[in-house]
Amino acid sequence: MPARFGLAEARHVLDAALDKADEIGQPMDIAVVDDGGHLLAFARQDGAIRAGIDIAVRKARTAILMGMTTEQLGMAAAPGGSLYGIEVTNGGLVIFGGGIPLAEAGGEVVGAIGVSAGNVEQDITVAQAGVEAFDKHAG
């Protein structure tokens, strides 16, 4: 049986995302969840907005539940989209960027990262840094 995505891997993802947040000068709330959407690692940098705590966790959870980025879900959930209104289901899904699934080389989604506290572009940039660290570590 292959090793599961656990705390060590989650901390690696979290650390890379924290480094990117420091690099761009935007304090962030960063959550990493397992394949069931359960929190494995979290950090709130000094100065990150408090609202971002819940939003980061929900972004990560949304990405794992839907198997896509929250940015992609937002496009599908736009008025007239095939998933319009989905954000009110499952306890409240997030439909703007900053949540990204973490997939192994074979395509199996094993976790997700969610980032909040900057603007959407900053959130995506920091989340992507965590994904890239996961990809390098898993690959």
C-alpha positions as CSV (number, residue, x, y, z in Angstrom):
1,M,0.0,0.0,0.0
2,P,1.4,3.4,-0.9
3,A,2.3,5.9,1.8
4,R,-0.6,8.3,2.6
5,F,-0.3,12.0,2.5
6,G,0.4,12.9,6.2
7,L,1.8,15.5,8.5
8,A,5.3,15.5,7.1
9,E,4.1,16.1,3.6
10,A,1.6,18.7,4.7
11,R,4.3,20.6,6.6
12,H,6.5,20.6,3.5
13,V,3.6,22.1,1.5
14,L,2.9,24.6,4.3
15,D,6.5,25.7,4.7
16,A,6.8,26.4,0.9
17,A,3.6,28.4,0.9
18,L,4.8,30.4,4.0
19,D,8.1,31.2,2.3
20,K,6.2,32.5,-0.8
21,A,4.0,34.6,1.4
22,D,7.1,36.1,3.0
23,E,8.6,36.7,-0.4
24,I,5.6,38.6,-1.7
25,G,5.2,40.5,1.6
26,Q,1.6,39.4,2.2
27,P,0.8,37.7,5.6
28,M,-1.4,34.7,4.9
29,D,-3.6,32.1,6.5
30,I,-2.7,28.7,5.0
31,A,-4.4,25.4,5.5
32,V,-3.5,21.9,4.2
33,V,-6.0,19.1,4.3
34,D,-5.9,15.3,3.6
35,D,-8.0,13.5,1.1
36,G,-11.0,13.6,3.4
37,G,-10.8,17.3,3.8
38,H,-9.5,17.1,7.4
39,L,-7.0,19.7,8.5
40,L,-3.4,18.4,8.7
41,A,-1.5,21.7,9.0
42,F,-2.3,25.3,9.4
43,A,-0.5,28.6,9.9
44,R,-1.7,32.1,10.4
45,Q,1.1,34.6,9.8
46,D,1.3,37.7,12.0
47,G,-0.9,40.4,10.4
48,A,-3.1,38.0,8.4
49,I,-6.7,38.8,8.6
50,R,-8.8,36.7,11.0
51,A,-11.5,36.0,8.5
52,G,-8.9,34.3,6.4
53,I,-8.6,31.4,8.9
54,D,-12.0,29.9,8.0
55,I,-11.7,30.9,4.4
56,A,-8.4,29.1,3.9
57,V,-9.7,25.9,5.5
58,R,-12.9,26.1,3.3
59,K,-10.8,26.7,0.2
60,A,-8.7,23.6,0.9
61,R,-11.8,21.6,1.7
62,T,-13.6,22.8,-1.4
63,A,-10.7,21.8,-3.6
64,I,-10.5,18.3,-2.2
65,L,-14.3,17.8,-2.3
66,M,-14.7,19.0,-5.9
67,G,-11.4,17.7,-7.2
68,M,-10.6,21.0,-8.9
69,T,-9.2,24.4,-8.0
70,T,-11.6,26.9,-6.3
71,E,-10.8,29.2,-9.3
72,Q,-12.1,26.6,-11.7
73,L,-15.1,26.0,-9.6
74,G,-15.8,29.7,-9.6
75,M,-16.0,29.7,-13.4
76,A,-18.4,26.8,-13.4
77,A,-20.5,28.4,-10.7
78,A,-20.9,31.7,-12.4
79,P,-24.4,32.7,-13.5
80,G,-25.3,30.5,-16.4
81,G,-22.6,28.0,-15.6
82,S,-23.2,24.3,-15.2
83,L,-22.6,24.5,-11.4
84,Y,-24.4,27.8,-10.7
85,G,-25.4,28.0,-7.0
86,I,-23.2,25.1,-5.9
87,E,-21.4,27.3,-3.3
88,V,-24.4,27.1,-1.0
89,T,-24.1,23.3,-0.8
90,N,-21.8,21.1,1.4
91,G,-21.7,23.6,4.2
92,G,-20.6,26.4,2.0
93,L,-18.1,25.9,-0.8
94,V,-15.6,28.7,-1.8
95,I,-15.8,29.7,-5.5
96,F,-12.8,32.1,-5.8
97,G,-9.1,31.3,-6.2
98,G,-6.7,30.1,-3.6
99,G,-7.7,26.4,-3.1
100,I,-5.8,23.8,-5.1
101,P,-5.8,20.0,-4.9
102,L,-2.6,18.1,-4.4
103,A,-2.2,15.2,-6.8
104,E,0.4,12.5,-7.0
105,A,2.2,11.8,-10.3
106,G,-0.4,9.2,-11.2
107,G,-3.2,11.7,-10.8
108,E,-4.6,10.6,-7.4
109,V,-5.7,13.6,-5.3
110,V,-4.3,13.1,-1.8
111,G,-4.9,16.5,-0.2
112,A,-5.3,20.2,-0.9
113,I,-4.0,23.6,0.1
114,G,-6.1,26.7,0.8
115,V,-4.8,30.2,1.2
116,S,-6.5,33.4,2.2
117,A,-5.7,36.9,3.4
118,G,-4.3,38.5,0.3
119,N,-6.1,39.4,-2.9
120,V,-7.1,36.4,-5.0
121,E,-4.0,36.6,-7.2
122,Q,-1.8,36.6,-4.2
123,D,-3.7,33.7,-2.6
124,I,-3.3,31.6,-5.8
125,T,0.4,32.5,-6.0
126,V,1.0,31.3,-2.5
127,A,-1.1,28.2,-2.9
128,Q,0.7,27.3,-6.1
129,A,4.1,27.5,-4.3
130,G,2.8,24.8,-1.9
131,V,1.6,22.7,-4.9
132,E,5.0,23.0,-6.6
133,A,6.8,22.0,-3.4
134,F,4.5,18.9,-3.2
135,D,5.1,18.1,-6.8
136,K,8.9,18.2,-6.4
137,H,8.8,16.2,-3.2
138,A,6.3,13.6,-4.5
139,G,7.9,13.3,-8.0
